[in-house]
Amino acid sequence: MTTHTTRMLIIGSGPAGLSAAIYGARAGMKPIVVQGLQPGGQLTITTDVENYPGFRDVVQGPWLMQEMQAQAEHVGTRMMWDMISSVDLVNGSPFKAIGDSGDEYIGDVVVIATGAQAKWLGVAGEQTFSGKGVSACATCDGFFYRGKKVVVIGGGNTAVEEALYLTNHSDDVTLIHRREELRSEKILQERLFADPRINVLWNKTVDEFLGDEKGLNALRLRDTISGEIQDFATEGAFVAIGHAPATELFKGQLEMDESGYLVVEPGTPKTAIPGVFACGDVMDHTYRQAVTAAGTGCMAALDAERFLGTLDFAKDAVQA
């Protein structure tokens, strides 16, 4: 077992974690980033990225994350190929974490950037056509389906919001829900039902995503009441059944909302434990964009720098 010490320990290596690392390294905190199960985060499984500022042409998600990591390393970040299996946050700074490797990580501050994963249906063809007609983010990918026939699968707030958003790009949007009524807020339902561009298919589940080498072209639907099977033609399908934040590691130590997202002080990345900050999708169930994740990563690093400055001043005063 090796012990790694740092002023700033960052758990997670998506846009939030790497942005925190860039700012932290430039501030002289010599951050360590423990990359986790999916180094680079969700963008590494995203192909075309067209909405990240600074790029006129479409860029590839994996390339963008490689560049972010290279920038973080260039300014002094240490990247660790490990996954944190346990943390001790309640005893205050310095904080301790243990990796699957058995290594121990000790940081004066901790930045949590473990992200969230979209929930998938888990049916045939879903992963085959991921990025080729199947998506879990209309805000990210809706632009690529302008003028095309698209569907949204789900019945909660996320699904209704995605369907409404897609009307910016398509006049033929279908919401598919397994029940006969939606779970979303009433005001969202009113907007949905009032929009002539949106049709709703009730009591339907997706059995399979269908397509060919060009991509998705249909869904195989099952009626939840009659059991009848039908194929529904579409060029784009957006799975909107929620997200699962990666917060299991912090249960019993940090406050979470009813969906499992970390609770922070409004408008900041500060958790209830001084010196522990949360950024990106692990604390953001509203926007979930790479650029907003990067922004909160910057905020976490700036607040961490201020915290360490206060900590250092207090230590100097005691020694004096």
C-alpha positions as CSV (number, residue, x, y, z in Angstrom):
1,M,0.0,0.0,0.0
2,T,1.2,3.5,-0.9
3,T,0.1,6.7,0.7
4,H,-0.4,9.7,-1.6
5,T,-0.8,13.1,-0.1
6,T,-2.0,16.3,-1.7
7,R,-3.6,19.6,-0.9
8,M,-6.5,18.8,-3.2
9,L,-7.9,15.3,-3.7
10,I,-10.3,15.0,-6.7
11,I,-12.5,12.0,-7.0
12,G,-13.8,11.7,-10.6
13,S,-12.3,12.7,-14.0
14,G,-15.1,14.1,-16.1
15,P,-15.4,17.8,-17.1
16,A,-16.0,18.8,-13.5
17,G,-13.1,16.9,-12.0
18,L,-10.6,17.9,-14.7
19,S,-11.7,21.6,-14.6
20,A,-11.2,21.6,-10.8
21,A,-7.8,20.0,-11.4
22,I,-6.7,22.7,-13.9
23,Y,-7.7,25.5,-11.6
24,G,-6.3,23.7,-8.5
25,A,-3.0,23.0,-10.2
26,R,-2.6,26.6,-11.4
27,A,-3.2,27.7,-7.8
28,G,-0.3,25.5,-6.6
29,M,-2.4,22.9,-4.9
30,K,-0.8,20.0,-6.8
31,P,-4.1,18.1,-7.1
32,I,-4.4,14.3,-7.4
33,V,-7.3,13.0,-9.6
34,V,-8.5,9.5,-8.9
35,Q,-10.0,8.7,-12.3
36,G,-12.6,6.1,-11.2
37,L,-14.5,3.4,-13.1
38,Q,-15.0,5.5,-16.2
39,P,-12.0,7.8,-16.8
40,G,-13.2,10.9,-18.6
41,G,-16.8,10.5,-17.6
42,Q,-19.8,10.3,-19.8
43,L,-18.3,12.3,-22.7
44,T,-16.0,9.3,-23.4
45,I,-19.1,7.4,-24.7
46,T,-20.4,10.5,-26.6
47,T,-19.5,10.8,-30.2
48,D,-20.3,14.2,-31.8
49,V,-20.1,17.2,-29.4
50,E,-21.4,20.4,-31.0
51,N,-22.3,22.5,-28.0
52,Y,-19.1,22.9,-26.0
53,P,-17.8,26.4,-26.3
54,G,-14.7,27.1,-28.3
55,F,-15.1,24.7,-31.2
56,R,-16.6,25.8,-34.4
57,D,-16.8,22.3,-35.8
58,V,-18.1,19.1,-34.2
59,V,-15.6,17.5,-31.9
60,Q,-15.5,13.9,-30.5
61,G,-16.3,13.4,-26.8
62,P,-13.3,11.1,-26.1
63,W,-10.9,13.6,-27.8
64,L,-12.3,16.5,-25.8
65,M,-11.7,14.6,-22.6
66,Q,-8.2,13.6,-23.6
67,E,-7.4,17.3,-24.2
68,M,-8.8,18.3,-20.8
69,Q,-6.7,15.6,-19.1
70,A,-3.6,16.7,-21.0
71,Q,-4.2,20.3,-20.0
72,A,-4.6,19.2,-16.3
73,E,-1.4,17.2,-16.4
74,H,0.5,20.0,-18.2
75,V,-0.2,22.4,-15.3
76,G,0.8,19.9,-12.6
77,T,-2.1,17.4,-11.9
78,R,-1.3,13.8,-11.0
79,M,-3.7,11.3,-12.6
80,M,-4.2,8.0,-10.7
81,W,-5.7,4.9,-12.3
82,D,-7.7,3.8,-9.3
83,M,-11.2,3.7,-8.0
84,I,-12.0,5.0,-4.5
85,S,-13.7,2.3,-2.4
86,S,-14.1,4.1,0.9
87,V,-13.7,7.6,2.3
88,D,-13.5,9.2,5.7
89,L,-15.0,12.7,5.6
90,V,-16.6,13.1,8.9
91,N,-13.4,13.5,10.9
92,G,-12.4,16.6,9.0
93,S,-9.3,17.7,7.2
94,P,-7.0,16.1,6.2
95,F,-9.5,13.7,4.6
96,K,-8.7,10.0,3.8
97,A,-9.8,7.8,1.0
98,I,-8.8,4.2,0.1
99,G,-8.6,2.9,-3.4
100,D,-9.4,-0.5,-4.9
101,S,-5.6,-0.8,-5.3
102,G,-5.2,-0.6,-1.5
103,D,-3.5,2.8,-1.8
104,E,-4.4,5.5,0.6
105,Y,-5.1,9.0,-0.5
106,I,-4.9,12.0,1.9
107,G,-6.1,15.4,0.9
108,D,-6.5,18.7,2.8
109,V,-9.6,19.3,0.7
110,V,-11.7,16.9,-1.3
111,V,-13.6,17.6,-4.5
112,I,-16.2,15.1,-5.4
113,A,-16.9,14.9,-9.1
114,T,-18.2,11.3,-9.5
115,G,-21.0,12.3,-11.9
116,A,-24.2,10.5,-12.7
117,Q,-25.2,7.9,-15.2
118,A,-28.3,7.9,-17.4
119,K,-30.6,5.0,-16.6
120,W,-31.2,2.7,-19.6
121,L,-34.0,0.3,-20.5
122,G,-31.7,-2.6,-20.9
123,V,-33.4,-4.0,-23.9
124,A,-32.0,-5.4,-27.2
125,G,-30.5,-2.9,-29.6
126,E,-30.3,-0.1,-27.1
127,Q,-26.5,-0.1,-26.8
128,T,-26.0,-1.3,-30.4
129,F,-27.6,2.0,-31.6
130,S,-26.3,4.3,-28.9
131,G,-25.0,7.3,-30.7
132,K,-26.6,6.0,-33.9
133,G,-30.2,7.0,-33.2
134,V,-30.4,6.3,-29.4
135,S,-29.5,8.9,-26.9
136,A,-30.2,9.8,-23.3
137,C,-29.8,13.6,-23.7
138,A,-32.1,15.7,-26.0
139,T,-30.3,18.9,-25.1
140,C,-27.0,17.3,-26.2
141,D,-28.1,15.5,-29.3
142,G,-31.5,17.0,-30.4
143,F,-29.8,19.3,-32.9
144,F,-28.7,16.3,-35.0
145,Y,-32.4,15.2,-35.5
146,R,-33.8,18.5,-36.8
147,G,-36.6,17.9,-39.2
148,K,-36.7,14.2,-38.3
149,K,-39.3,11.9,-36.6
150,V,-38.2,11.3,-33.0
151,V,-39.5,9.7,-29.8
152,V,-39.0,10.2,-26.1
153,I,-39.4,7.2,-23.7
154,G,-40.5,8.0,-20.2
155,G,-43.3,9.6,-18.2
156,G,-41.6,11.9,-15.6
157,N,-40.4,15.5,-15.6
158,T,-37.3,14.6,-17.6
159,A,-39.2,12.9,-20.4
160,V,-41.8,15.7,-20.7
161,E,-39.0,18.3,-20.7
162,E,-37.1,16.4,-23.3
163,A,-40.2,16.1,-25.6
164,L,-40.9,19.8,-25.3
165,Y,-37.3,20.7,-26.0
166,L,-37.2,18.5,-29.1
167,T,-40.0,20.6,-30.7
168,N,-37.3,23.1,-31.3
169,H,-35.9,20.7,-33.9
170,S,-38.8,18.5,-34.9
171,D,-42.4,18.9,-35.7
172,D,-43.0,15.1,-35.2
173,V,-42.3,14.1,-31.5
174,T,-43.9,11.1,-29.8
175,L,-43.8,10.5,-26.1
176,I,-44.0,6.8,-25.2
177,H,-45.1,5.9,-21.7
178,R,-45.8,2.5,-20.1
179,R,-48.7,3.7,-18.1
180,E,-52.0,5.6,-18.9
181,E,-51.0,8.8,-17.1
182,L,-47.8,10.8,-16.7
183,R,-45.8,11.3,-13.4
184,S,-44.6,14.7,-14.4
185,E,-45.7,18.0,-12.9
186,K,-49.1,19.2,-14.0
187,I,-47.8,22.4,-15.5
188,L,-45.5,20.4,-17.7
189,Q,-48.3,18.1,-18.8
190,E,-50.4,21.0,-19.7
191,R,-47.7,22.4,-22.0
192,L,-47.1,18.9,-23.5
193,F,-50.8,18.3,-24.3
194,A,-51.2,21.8,-25.7
195,D,-48.4,21.3,-28.2
196,P,-49.7,19.9,-31.6
197,R,-46.3,18.7,-32.5
198,I,-46.3,16.1,-29.7
199,N,-48.2,12.9,-29.7
200,V,-48.4,10.5,-26.8
201,L,-48.5,6.7,-27.0
202,W,-50.0,5.3,-23.7
203,N,-49.4,1.9,-22.2
204,K,-46.5,1.0,-24.4
205,T,-43.1,-0.4,-23.5
206,V,-40.1,-0.8,-25.8
207,D,-39.1,-4.4,-26.4
208,E,-36.3,-3.7,-28.9
209,F,-34.5,-1.0,-30.8
210,L,-34.4,-1.8,-34.5
211,G,-32.1,-0.6,-37.3
212,D,-29.4,-1.4,-39.7
213,E,-25.8,-0.3,-40.4
214,K,-27.0,3.2,-40.9
215,G,-28.6,3.4,-37.5
216,L,-31.9,3.2,-35.7
217,N,-35.1,3.1,-37.8
218,A,-37.8,1.7,-35.6
219,L,-38.9,0.6,-32.1
220,R,-40.6,-2.7,-31.3
221,L,-43.4,-1.7,-28.9
222,R,-45.5,-3.9,-26.6
223,D,-48.9,-2.9,-25.4
224,T,-48.9,-3.3,-21.6
225,I,-52.7,-4.2,-21.6
226,S,-53.3,-6.3,-24.7
227,G,-49.8,-7.6,-25.2
228,E,-50.0,-6.6,-28.9
229,I,-46.7,-6.0,-30.6
230,Q,-46.1,-3.2,-33.2
231,D,-43.1,-1.7,-34.9
232,F,-43.0,2.1,-34.7
233,A,-40.8,3.9,-37.3
234,T,-38.5,6.6,-35.9
235,E,-35.1,8.1,-36.7
236,G,-34.2,9.1,-33.1
237,A,-35.1,7.7,-29.7
238,F,-34.3,9.5,-26.4
239,V,-34.4,7.4,-23.3
240,A,-35.6,9.7,-20.5
241,I,-36.2,7.5,-17.4
242,G,-33.9,9.4,-15.1
243,H,-30.3,9.5,-13.9
244,A,-28.5,7.7,-11.1
245,P,-25.8,9.9,-9.3
246,A,-22.7,8.0,-8.2
247,T,-23.0,8.8,-4.5
248,E,-23.1,5.4,-2.9
249,L,-19.6,6.0,-1.5
250,F,-20.8,9.0,0.5
251,K,-23.9,7.6,2.2
252,G,-24.0,8.3,5.9
253,Q,-21.4,11.1,5.5
254,L,-22.9,13.7,3.2
255,E,-26.5,14.9,2.9
256,M,-28.4,13.8,-0.3
257,D,-31.7,14.6,-1.7
258,E,-34.5,12.1,-2.4
259,S,-32.9,11.1,-5.7
260,G,-29.4,10.6,-4.2
261,Y,-27.8,13.8,-5.5
262,L,-25.4,15.5,-3.1
263,V,-26.8,18.5,-1.4
264,V,-24.7,21.7,-1.6
265,E,-25.1,25.2,-0.3
266,P,-27.3,27.0,-3.0
267,G,-25.1,28.6,-5.7
268,T,-21.9,27.0,-4.5
269,P,-20.2,23.6,-4.5
270,K,-19.9,23.6,-0.7
271,T,-21.2,20.5,1.2
272,A,-22.1,20.6,4.9
273,I,-18.5,19.4,5.7
274,P,-16.0,22.3,5.5
275,G,-13.3,21.4,2.9
276,V,-15.5,19.0,1.0
277,F,-16.9,20.2,-2.3
278,A,-19.2,18.6,-4.9
279,C,-19.3,19.6,-8.5
280,G,-20.8,18.4,-11.8
281,D,-23.6,15.9,-12.3
282,V,-23.2,14.4,-8.8
283,M,-24.9,17.5,-7.4
284,D,-26.7,18.8,-10.5
285,H,-30.0,17.1,-11.5
286,T,-31.2,20.0,-13.6
287,Y,-28.7,20.9,-16.3
288,R,-26.3,18.0,-16.6
289,Q,-24.2,19.5,-19.4
290,A,-20.4,19.3,-19.8
291,V,-20.1,23.0,-19.8
292,T,-22.1,23.5,-16.5
293,A,-20.1,20.6,-15.0
294,A,-16.8,22.3,-15.9
295,G,-18.1,25.6,-14.5
296,T,-18.9,24.0,-11.1
297,G,-15.5,22.3,-11.2
298,C,-13.9,25.7,-11.5
299,M,-16.1,27.0,-8.6
300,A,-15.0,24.0,-6.4
301,A,-11.3,24.7,-7.0
302,L,-11.7,28.4,-6.3
303,D,-13.6,27.7,-3.1
304,A,-11.1,25.0,-2.1
305,E,-8.3,27.5,-2.5
306,R,-10.0,30.0,-0.2
307,F,-10.7,27.3,2.3
308,L,-7.0,26.2,2.4
309,G,-6.0,29.9,2.7
310,T,-8.2,30.2,5.8
311,L,-6.8,26.9,7.1
312,D,-3.2,27.9,6.6
313,F,-3.8,31.3,8.3
314,A,-5.4,29.6,11.3
315,K,-2.4,27.2,11.6
316,D,0.1,30.1,11.4
317,A,-1.8,32.0,14.1
318,V,-1.6,29.0,16.4
319,Q,2.1,28.5,15.8
320,A,2.7,32.2,16.4
